[in-house]
């Protein structure tokens, strides 16, 4: 069980580190265990809440993974957790 938990934390941190290098993605909260949040924030975009809600819905509609959304300081963010 502990090894599985460590793997989930490692996978989550690896994805966080990869996405943190993408210029159009903003890390909203840093990883805590395997949970962290981000948002898609391309330059020049105006309604980021709507854009990110459509993105999380499109990802979930694909069916391979499931993400949820939350609000951080009033802004919509996409929540990622491996587990």
C-alpha positions in Angstrom: 0.0 0.0 0.0 2.7 2.5 0.9 4.6 1.8 -2.4 1.4 2.5 -4.3 0.9 5.8 -2.5 4.5 6.7 -3.2 4.0 5.9 -6.8 1.0 8.1 -7.0 2.8 11.0 -5.4 5.8 10.5 -7.8 3.5 10.4 -10.9 1.7 13.5 -9.7 4.9 15.4 -9.1 6.3 14.4 -12.4 3.2 15.6 -14.3 3.3 18.9 -12.2 7.0 19.4 -13.2 6.2 18.8 -16.9 3.2 21.1 -17.0 5.0 23.8 -15.1 7.3 24.3 -18.1 4.4 24.9 -20.5 4.0 28.6 -21.2 0.2 28.5 -21.4 -0.4 26.6 -18.2 -0.4 28.3 -14.8 0.2 26.2 -11.6 -2.3 27.6 -9.2 -1.4 25.5 -6.1 1.7 23.4 -5.6 1.5 19.6 -5.0 0.5 18.5 -1.6 0.9 14.7 -1.7 -0.6 13.9 -5.1 -3.1 16.9 -5.3 -2.4 20.2 -7.0 -4.3 22.7 -9.3 -3.6 24.4 -12.5 -5.3 26.4 -15.2 -5.0 27.0 -18.9 -4.1 30.7 -19.4 -3.0 31.4 -22.9 -1.8 35.0 -23.6 -4.6 37.2 -24.7 -7.5 35.0 -23.4 -10.2 36.9 -21.5 -12.7 34.5 -19.9 -10.3 32.0 -18.3 -13.0 30.5 -16.1 -15.2 29.6 -19.1 -12.1 28.4 -21.0 -11.0 26.1 -18.2 -14.5 24.8 -17.5 -14.8 23.8 -21.2 -11.3 22.2 -21.0 -12.1 20.1 -17.9 -15.4 19.0 -19.5 -13.7 18.0 -22.7 -11.0 16.0 -20.8 -13.7 14.3 -18.8 -15.9 13.6 -21.9 -12.9 11.7 -23.4 -13.3 9.2 -20.6 -9.7 8.2 -20.0 -9.2 10.4 -16.9 -11.5 12.4 -14.6 -10.6 15.8 -13.3 -12.6 18.2 -11.1 -12.6 21.9 -10.9 -12.4 24.1 -7.8 -12.0 27.8 -7.0 -8.8 29.3 -5.7 -9.0 33.0 -4.7 -12.3 33.2 -6.8 -10.8 31.8 -10.0 -11.7 28.5 -11.5 -8.8 26.0 -11.4 -8.5 22.4 -12.6 -7.7 19.9 -9.8 -5.4 17.0 -10.5 -4.9 14.1 -8.1 -3.3 10.7 -8.8 -4.8 7.9 -6.8 
